[in-house]
Amino acid sequence: MKIVVLTGAGVSAESGLGTFRDEDGLWTQYALEDVATPEGFARDPALVHDFYNARRQNCLSSAPNPAHFALATLQKSKAHEVVLVTQNVDDLHERAGSLDVVHMHGRLLGALCADCDARWDVAAAMAVDDPCPSCAAPASRPDVVWFGEMPYHMDEIMADLETCDLFAAIGTSGTVYPAAGFVDLARQAGAHTIEINPDPAGGGFDAVIAGPATTAVPDWVKSLVG
């Protein structure tokens, strides 16, 4: 069976990484248009780097939770073909042991040159004057997808959804496009669809499991691999 799993902020939140909706989280200290848009970066790149440096430190001080480890177990079991797509920019799936994670919104530990589109890994902090290792331009930005930009790997994701037998959305309502169209595409392909969330939206899914990812996902994985 081919399984496509989409994970969202609700999975990483249980590792202490904030979501957009956290009342006291990092996001509430900044206006999204200032730190999560190309226009904001053009206006004040130092502010944007400060914001993502703080997010990067938060990420590096966090650890994978049982949901991350369960999904890695599902991949490693070889019982099914598993494509793991995430809306999260952290590396917690990889640290839990998952391979070939499709980061549709980019990677917090990656950098992108705004001039030549080169990509490279970064450590804990970035600065405005960091030169691109390929072209030397001081145009380094976080390799994350900002509002108004196209998510990465969409053709690859769509192709997998059109050929999957099971689609699971975990820790994300799947109500914001383009991810909102994933469940419809999977169902059109004849796949069974399931949402795992503390407060499932239900929507176009065939089934829902209500519960936190740290408990619901390990139980769900056990039902698939024993």
C-alpha positions as CSV (number, residue, x, y, z in Angstrom):
1,M,0.0,0.0,0.0
2,K,1.2,3.5,-0.8
3,I,0.7,6.0,2.0
4,V,1.1,9.8,1.7
5,V,1.4,11.5,5.1
6,L,1.1,15.3,5.5
7,T,2.2,16.7,8.8
8,G,1.6,20.2,10.1
9,A,2.3,22.5,13.0
10,G,0.3,20.4,15.4
11,V,2.9,17.7,15.3
12,S,5.8,20.0,16.1
13,A,3.8,21.9,18.7
14,E,4.0,18.9,21.0
15,S,7.8,19.3,20.9
16,G,7.5,22.9,22.1
17,L,7.6,24.6,18.7
18,G,5.0,27.3,18.5
19,T,2.3,27.6,15.9
20,F,0.8,30.7,14.3
21,R,-2.1,30.6,16.7
22,D,-0.1,30.4,20.0
23,E,-1.3,33.2,22.3
24,D,2.2,33.6,23.8
25,G,4.3,32.3,21.1
26,L,7.1,33.8,19.1
27,W,4.8,34.7,16.2
28,T,2.8,37.1,18.4
29,Q,5.9,39.3,18.9
30,Y,6.1,40.1,15.2
31,A,3.7,41.1,12.4
32,L,3.7,38.3,9.8
33,E,4.0,40.8,6.9
34,D,7.2,42.0,8.4
35,V,8.9,38.6,8.9
36,A,7.2,36.1,6.6
37,T,6.9,37.9,3.2
38,P,9.4,38.8,0.5
39,E,8.4,42.4,1.0
40,G,9.2,42.3,4.7
41,F,12.6,40.9,3.9
42,A,13.3,43.7,1.4
43,R,12.3,46.3,3.9
44,D,14.2,45.0,6.9
45,P,16.4,41.9,6.3
46,A,18.0,42.3,9.8
47,L,14.6,42.0,11.5
48,V,13.8,38.9,9.4
49,H,17.1,37.3,10.3
50,D,16.6,38.0,14.0
51,F,13.2,36.4,13.8
52,Y,14.4,33.2,12.1
53,N,17.5,33.0,14.2
54,A,15.2,32.8,17.2
55,R,13.1,30.2,15.5
56,R,16.2,28.2,14.7
57,Q,17.4,28.3,18.3
58,N,14.0,27.1,19.4
59,C,14.2,24.3,16.9
60,L,17.7,23.2,17.9
61,S,16.7,23.1,21.6
62,S,13.6,20.9,20.9
63,A,13.5,17.2,20.4
64,P,11.3,14.8,18.3
65,N,8.2,13.5,20.1
66,P,6.5,10.1,19.8
67,A,4.6,11.1,16.7
68,H,7.8,11.8,14.9
69,F,9.3,8.5,16.0
70,A,6.2,6.6,15.0
71,L,6.2,8.0,11.5
72,A,9.9,7.1,11.2
73,T,9.0,3.5,12.3
74,L,6.2,3.4,9.7
75,Q,8.8,4.3,7.0
76,K,11.4,1.9,8.2
77,S,9.0,-1.0,8.6
78,K,8.9,-1.5,4.8
79,A,5.4,-2.8,5.2
80,H,4.1,0.0,3.0
81,E,5.5,2.6,0.7
82,V,5.4,5.8,2.7
83,V,5.8,9.4,1.4
84,L,6.3,11.9,4.2
85,V,5.4,15.5,3.3
86,T,5.6,18.2,5.9
87,Q,4.4,21.8,6.2
88,N,6.9,22.2,9.0
89,V,10.3,23.8,8.5
90,D,12.0,22.1,11.4
91,D,14.2,19.0,11.2
92,L,12.4,16.9,13.8
93,H,11.3,14.2,11.4
94,E,14.9,13.7,10.2
95,R,16.1,13.6,13.8
96,A,13.6,10.9,14.6
97,G,15.0,8.9,11.7
98,S,12.7,9.7,8.8
99,L,14.4,9.8,5.4
100,D,13.6,11.7,2.2
101,V,11.2,14.1,4.0
102,V,9.5,16.4,1.5
103,H,9.6,19.9,3.0
104,M,6.9,21.8,1.0
105,H,7.6,25.0,3.0
106,G,11.4,24.8,3.0
107,R,13.8,24.2,5.9
108,L,14.7,26.4,8.8
109,L,18.3,25.0,8.7
110,G,18.7,25.9,5.1
111,A,19.7,29.1,3.4
112,L,18.8,30.5,-0.1
113,C,20.6,33.1,-2.2
114,A,18.1,35.7,-3.3
115,D,20.4,36.5,-6.3
116,C,21.4,33.1,-7.8
117,D,19.0,30.6,-6.0
118,A,21.9,28.6,-4.5
119,R,21.0,26.6,-1.4
120,W,23.1,25.4,1.5
121,D,22.9,24.3,5.1
122,V,23.3,26.9,7.9
123,A,24.2,26.6,11.6
124,A,22.4,28.5,14.4
125,A,22.4,32.0,13.0
126,M,22.3,34.0,9.8
127,A,23.2,37.7,9.2
128,V,22.4,40.3,6.6
129,D,25.9,40.3,5.2
130,D,26.4,36.6,4.9
131,P,27.8,35.9,1.4
132,C,26.4,33.2,-0.8
133,P,29.0,30.4,-1.1
134,S,28.2,30.2,-4.9
135,C,28.1,33.8,-6.1
136,A,29.4,35.7,-3.0
137,A,26.5,38.1,-3.1
138,P,25.3,39.3,0.4
139,A,21.8,38.1,-0.4
140,S,21.3,35.2,1.9
141,R,17.8,34.5,3.2
142,P,16.2,31.6,5.1
143,D,15.2,28.8,2.7
144,V,11.6,28.9,3.8
145,V,8.4,29.6,1.8
146,W,6.9,32.9,2.8
147,F,3.4,34.2,2.2
148,G,2.9,34.9,-1.5
149,E,5.5,32.3,-2.6
150,M,4.9,28.9,-4.2
151,P,5.4,25.9,-1.9
152,Y,8.2,23.5,-3.0
153,H,7.9,20.1,-4.7
154,M,4.3,20.6,-5.7
155,D,4.6,18.5,-8.9
156,E,6.1,15.6,-6.9
157,I,3.5,15.8,-4.2
158,M,0.6,15.9,-6.6
159,A,2.0,12.9,-8.5
160,D,2.2,10.9,-5.2
161,L,-1.3,11.9,-4.2
162,E,-2.6,10.7,-7.6
163,T,-1.1,7.2,-7.0
164,C,-1.6,6.7,-3.2
165,D,-3.9,4.3,-1.5
166,L,-4.1,6.1,1.8
167,F,-3.7,9.8,2.6
168,A,-3.3,11.0,6.2
169,A,-3.2,14.6,7.4
170,I,-1.7,14.9,10.9
171,G,-1.6,18.0,13.0
172,T,-3.0,20.1,10.2
173,S,-6.6,20.9,9.3
174,G,-5.8,20.8,5.6
175,T,-8.2,23.7,5.1
176,V,-5.6,26.2,3.6
177,Y,-4.6,25.8,0.0
178,P,-2.6,24.3,-1.6
179,A,-2.7,21.6,1.1
180,A,-6.5,21.9,1.2
181,G,-6.6,20.4,-2.2
182,F,-4.6,17.3,-1.2
183,V,-7.5,15.4,0.3
184,D,-9.7,16.0,-2.7
185,L,-7.0,14.9,-5.1
186,A,-6.3,11.7,-3.0
187,R,-10.0,10.9,-2.9
188,Q,-10.4,11.4,-6.6
189,A,-7.6,8.9,-7.1
190,G,-9.6,6.4,-5.0
191,A,-7.5,6.7,-1.8
192,H,-8.9,6.4,1.7
193,T,-8.3,9.6,3.6
194,I,-7.9,10.2,7.3
195,E,-7.4,13.3,9.5
196,I,-5.6,13.0,12.9
197,N,-6.0,16.1,15.0
198,P,-7.0,17.1,18.6
199,D,-10.0,18.9,17.0
200,P,-10.6,17.4,13.6
201,A,-12.2,19.6,11.0
202,G,-13.6,16.6,9.3
203,G,-14.2,18.2,6.0
204,G,-13.6,15.9,3.0
205,F,-11.9,13.1,5.0
206,D,-13.3,9.6,5.0
207,A,-12.3,9.2,8.7
208,V,-11.0,11.2,11.6
209,I,-9.1,10.3,14.7
210,A,-9.4,12.9,17.5
211,G,-6.4,13.2,19.8
212,P,-3.0,14.6,20.2
213,A,-0.4,13.5,17.8
214,T,1.9,12.1,20.5
215,T,-0.7,9.4,21.3
216,A,-2.9,9.1,18.3
217,V,-0.1,8.7,15.7
218,P,1.7,5.8,17.5
219,D,-1.6,4.0,17.9
220,W,-2.4,4.6,14.2
221,V,1.0,3.3,13.1
222,K,0.6,0.2,15.2
223,S,-2.6,-0.5,13.4
224,L,-0.7,-0.4,10.1
225,V,2.4,-2.3,10.9
226,G,1.6,-4.3,14.1
